[in-house]
């Protein structure tokens, strides 16, 4: 009997079964026991985005249009509008 296509498979991918050695990094010898709150290899989530009250507000105050700020920062116009609104609120 075959499974219907709507049933999800719950088996883990093969990579999950590979042996992993906790060798740590140059800051701590064990990843699982590391005291740091954020791993040095994790990328920041807001990389390339304007700060909500900083870059976008300053560029807009200097006379740069919203579409140019969005292109400069690599975000959408809506993200720039939200940053400007947050800057006005504070």
Secondary structure, 3 states (H helix, E strand, C coil): CCCCCCCCCCCCCHHHHCCCCCCCCCCCCCCCCCCCCCCCCCCCCCCCCCCCCCHHHHHHHCCCCHHHHHHHHCCCHHHHHHHHHHHHHC
